[in-house]
Amino acid sequence: MATFRQRNNKWQARVQKKGYAAITKSFNTKADAIKWATQVEAQIDKGTFTNTSLAERTVFAELIHRYLKDIVPHTKSASEDSYRLRALARKSIGQLNMMALTPSKIAEYRDIRLQEVSAGTVIRELAYFSSIINHSRREWGINIDNPISLVRKPQSPPSRTRVLSPEEQEILFSSLRPRRHDSNHWILFIVQFALETAMRQGEILALSWTDIDLNKRTAHLQTTKNGDSRTVPLSTRAVQILQEIPRSINGRVFPMNKAALAANFSNACKRAYIEDLHFHDLRRTAITNMASKFSNILELSAITGHRQLSMLKRYYHPKAEDLALKLG
């Protein structure tokens, strides 16, 4: 049954039905209040009513901050996610209430951001939005459809194909060797180890000596990008690198943080006049080199940790004449 009362120069409608929480909403006129209440009662009777009052009272930035507090600390990339989400919460789209967060508003945001940042960054931001909204629907009572699913995503940028040539490798190694006043002696070992193992940056920096078995020539990765653990075989040179480096007192194999590694690697590339090289390109270089040694793509995937074999196919370029010999 609906009731109406005038309050603060507005008409407040209240709908209360058995089995449903009371729903209230204010209007400028009594006629509008009655119209709304009638529609709500009809939807409840049909079983089609969805309570959006909480979504109407909640702005997107509130959900972003709640997600930052409750969810992000438990993610693998918590530091990076926190930085990005705090920046997103400060944008104008964060001030919209959840009912106003329509596909057209998301599309407008997308187009503005594409003028400021890369398509890859926009795709990542829309993925953040979608995750927050889906979690809010499942856990926090925000009863709205996810508008992200109705918005066209920017075209994904082409995959990088940059690999380090043998000539560049020697120049880079020379640039990475510690100089007289250089306090960081780990960067050269890290780069060489990356090229020998095809391990990701985070995987290398997370290694502890308890993960290393020099007798079996293996490194066990507790946590990887795809969430699975895996054991990486070590080449003779990788074992030599581990035998050469000093043991740190904290038990980490490479006691260096991500920011320091990024700064040192970037500076070394500049000194060596090597352009457009990212640390992750070392993994691509290592896999390219390994692909010429392993004819079985499943063996290579066990080393690299790729779940989708299609991601590895681009590293294989067998000659037709070699394949003909295998046919017999």
C-alpha positions in Angstrom: 0.0 0.0 0.0 1.3 3.5 -0.9 1.2 6.5 1.4 2.1 10.1 0.7 3.2 13.0 2.7 4.5 16.5 2.1 7.9 17.2 3.4 10.3 20.1 2.8 8.2 21.4 -0.1 8.2 18.0 -1.8 5.9 15.0 -1.9 7.3 11.8 -0.5 5.8 8.5 -1.7 6.3 5.4 0.4 5.4 1.9 -0.9 5.2 -1.0 1.5 4.3 -4.5 0.5 4.6 -7.7 2.4 7.9 -9.4 1.7 9.5 -6.2 0.4 11.5 -3.5 2.2 9.8 -0.1 2.2 10.6 2.0 -0.8 10.5 5.8 -0.7 11.0 8.6 -3.2 10.4 12.3 -3.3 8.8 14.3 -6.1 7.9 17.9 -6.8 4.2 17.2 -7.2 1.8 14.8 -5.6 0.7 13.6 -9.1 4.2 12.5 -9.9 4.4 10.7 -6.5 1.2 8.8 -7.1 2.2 7.9 -10.7 5.5 6.5 -9.4 3.9 4.5 -6.6 1.3 3.0 -8.9 4.0 1.8 -11.2 6.1 0.3 -8.4 3.1 -1.5 -7.0 2.2 -2.9 -10.4 5.8 -4.2 -10.9 5.8 -5.8 -7.5 2.6 -7.6 -8.2 4.0 -8.9 -11.5 7.3 -9.9 -9.9 9.3 -7.6 -12.1 10.3 -4.9 -9.7 13.9 -4.1 -9.1 14.8 -1.7 -6.2 17.2 0.9 -7.6 17.0 3.3 -4.7 20.5 2.4 -3.4 21.9 2.9 -6.9 20.3 6.3 -7.2 21.9 7.4 -3.9 25.4 6.0 -4.6 27.9 7.8 -6.8 30.4 5.8 -8.8 33.4 7.2 -6.8 32.0 5.7 -3.6 32.0 2.2 -5.1 35.6 2.7 -6.5 36.8 3.7 -3.0 35.0 0.7 -1.4 36.5 -1.6 -4.0 39.9 -0.1 -3.2 39.4 -0.9 0.5 37.8 -4.3 0.3 39.0 -6.0 -2.8 42.2 -4.4 -4.2 44.5 -5.3 -1.2 43.9 -9.0 -2.0 45.0 -8.7 -5.7 48.4 -9.5 -7.0 48.8 -6.0 -8.6 47.5 -4.1 -5.6 49.9 -1.3 -5.8 49.4 -0.6 -9.4 45.6 -1.1 -9.2 45.4 1.3 -6.2 47.2 4.1 -8.1 45.0 3.7 -11.2 41.7 3.5 -9.4 42.4 6.5 -7.2 43.0 8.5 -10.3 39.8 7.2 -11.9 37.8 8.1 -8.8 38.8 11.8 -9.2 37.5 12.0 -12.7 34.1 13.6 -13.5 32.5 10.2 -14.3 33.1 9.3 -10.7 30.6 11.9 -9.6 27.7 10.3 -11.4 25.2 8.2 -9.5 24.9 4.7 -10.6 21.6 5.1 -12.4 23.2 8.0 -14.4 26.1 5.8 -15.4 24.6 4.9 -18.8 26.2 3.4 -21.8 26.2 6.9 -23.5 28.1 8.4 -20.5 30.6 5.5 -20.7 31.0 6.0 -24.4 31.5 9.8 -23.9 34.2 9.0 -21.3 35.9 6.5 -23.7 36.1 9.1 -26.5 37.5 11.8 -24.3 40.2 9.4 -22.8 41.2 8.2 -26.3 42.4 11.8 -27.0 44.5 11.7 -23.8 45.9 8.1 -23.5 46.5 5.0 -25.6 43.7 2.6 -26.6 45.3 -0.1 -24.3 44.9 2.2 -21.3 41.3 2.9 -22.1 40.6 -0.8 -22.5 42.2 -1.4 -19.1 40.1 1.4 -17.5 36.8 0.0 -18.9 37.8 -3.4 -17.5 38.3 -1.8 -14.1 34.8 -0.2 -14.4 33.2 -3.5 -15.4 34.8 -5.4 -12.5 33.7 -2.8 -9.9 30.2 -2.7 -11.2 29.8 -6.5 -11.4 31.1 -6.8 -7.8 28.7 -4.1 -6.7 25.8 -5.9 -8.3 26.7 -9.2 -6.7 27.8 -8.1 -3.2 26.6 -4.6 -2.5 23.0 -4.4 -3.7 23.5 -2.0 -6.6 20.7 -3.2 -8.9 21.7 -2.0 -12.3 22.7 -3.6 -15.6 26.4 -3.3 -16.4 26.6 -0.5 -19.0 30.1 -1.5 -20.0 28.8 -4.6 -21.9 26.9 -2.3 -24.2 29.8 0.0 -25.1 32.1 -0.6 -28.0 35.7 -1.2 -26.8 38.6 0.6 -28.6 40.5 -1.6 -31.0 43.2 -3.4 -29.2 46.7 -2.1 -30.0 48.8 -4.6 -32.0 51.0 -6.9 -30.0 54.6 -5.9 -29.6 57.1 -7.9 -31.6 60.3 -6.2 -30.4 63.1 -8.5 -29.6 66.7 -7.8 -28.6 69.2 -8.5 -31.3 72.6 -10.2 -30.4 74.4 -6.9 -31.1 72.0 -4.9 -28.9 72.4 -7.5 -26.2 76.1 -7.0 -26.0 75.8 -3.2 -25.9 73.1 -3.4 -23.3 75.2 -5.7 -21.1 78.1 -3.3 -21.3 75.8 -0.4 -20.3 74.4 -2.4 -17.4 77.8 -3.3 -15.8 78.2 -1.4 -12.5 80.1 1.8 -12.7 82.3 3.2 -10.0 79.5 5.2 -8.3 76.7 2.8 -9.1 75.2 1.4 -5.9 73.0 -1.2 -7.7 74.9 -4.3 -8.7 71.8 -6.5 -9.4 70.4 -5.1 -12.7 72.9 -6.9 -15.0 72.2 -10.2 -13.3 68.5 -9.7 -13.5 68.5 -8.9 -17.3 70.8 -11.9 -18.0 68.6 -14.2 -15.9 65.5 -12.9 -17.7 67.0 -13.7 -21.1 67.9 -17.2 -19.9 64.6 -18.2 -18.3 61.9 -16.2 -20.1 60.5 -15.3 -16.6 58.4 -12.2 -16.1 59.7 -9.3 -14.2 57.4 -9.9 -11.2 58.3 -13.6 -11.1 62.0 -12.8 -11.0 61.8 -10.2 -8.3 59.6 -12.5 -6.2 62.1 -15.3 -6.2 63.6 -16.4 -2.9 66.4 -18.8 -2.4 64.0 -21.4 -1.0 62.5 -21.5 -4.5 65.8 -22.5 -6.1 67.2 -26.0 -6.4 70.6 -25.8 -8.0 71.0 -29.6 -8.0 67.8 -30.1 -10.0 68.4 -26.9 -11.9 64.9 -25.5 -11.3 63.2 -22.4 -9.9 59.8 -22.8 -8.4 57.4 -19.9 -9.0 54.8 -19.8 -6.2 52.6 -17.2 -7.9 52.4 -16.3 -11.6 50.4 -13.9 -13.7 47.7 -16.5 -14.5 47.5 -17.5 -10.9 49.1 -21.0 -11.2 52.4 -22.0 -9.8 55.0 -23.6 -12.1 58.6 -24.8 -11.9 61.0 -23.4 -14.5 64.0 -25.4 -15.7 67.3 -23.5 -15.6 69.9 -23.4 -18.3 73.6 -23.8 -17.5 74.1 -20.1 -17.8 71.1 -19.4 -15.5 72.7 -21.6 -12.9 76.0 -19.8 -13.3 74.3 -16.5 -12.7 72.7 -17.8 -9.5 76.1 -19.1 -8.3 77.8 -15.8 -9.1 75.5 -13.4 -7.2 75.9 -12.8 -3.4 73.2 -14.0 -1.0 71.1 -11.2 0.5 70.2 -11.4 4.1 66.5 -11.1 3.4 66.5 -14.4 1.4 65.5 -12.8 -1.9 67.4 -13.9 -4.9 67.3 -10.4 -6.5 66.7 -7.8 -3.7 65.5 -5.0 -6.0 62.0 -3.4 -6.3 60.0 -2.8 -9.4 60.5 0.9 -9.5 64.3 0.7 -9.1 64.5 -2.0 -11.8 62.4 0.1 -14.2 64.6 3.2 -13.6 67.9 1.4 -14.0 66.8 -0.5 -17.1 65.5 2.7 -18.8 68.7 4.6 -18.0 70.8 1.7 -19.3 68.9 1.7 -22.6 69.4 5.4 -23.0 73.2 5.1 -22.4 73.3 2.3 -24.9 71.2 4.2 -27.5 68.8 1.3 -27.6 65.3 2.6 -28.6 61.8 1.2 -27.9 62.9 -1.6 -25.6 60.8 -2.6 -22.6 61.8 -5.1 -19.9 59.0 -7.4 -21.0 60.7 -7.6 -24.4 63.4 -9.7 -22.8 60.8 -12.4 -22.2 59.8 -12.2 -25.8 63.5 -12.4 -26.8 64.1 -15.4 -24.6 61.0 -17.3 -25.9 62.0 -16.6 -29.5 65.5 -18.1 -28.8 63.9 -21.1 -27.0 61.5 -21.8 -29.8 64.4 -22.7 -32.1 65.5 -25.4 -29.5 62.1 -26.9 -28.6 60.2 -28.5 -31.4 57.4 -29.5 -29.0 55.2 -26.4 -28.2 53.9 -28.1 -25.1 57.4 -28.3 -23.7 57.9 -24.6 -24.3 54.5 -23.7 -22.7 55.6 -25.6 -19.6 58.6 -23.3 -19.3 56.9 -20.0 -20.2 53.6 -20.6 -18.4 51.4 -19.8 -21.4 47.9 -21.3 -21.0 46.9 -20.6 -24.6 49.2 -22.3 -27.1 48.0 -19.9 -29.8 50.1 -17.2 -27.9 53.2 -19.3 -28.5 52.6 -20.1 -32.2 53.9 -16.7 -33.3 57.4 -17.7 -32.0 57.5 -20.8 -34.3 58.7 -20.4 -37.8 59.7 -23.9 -38.9 61.0 -24.4 -42.4 58.9 -26.5 -44.8 61.8 -28.7 -45.8 62.5 -29.5 -42.1 58.9 -30.5 -41.6 59.0 -32.6 -44.8 61.9 -34.7 -43.3 59.8 -35.4 -40.2 57.0 -36.8 -42.4 59.3 -39.5 -43.7 
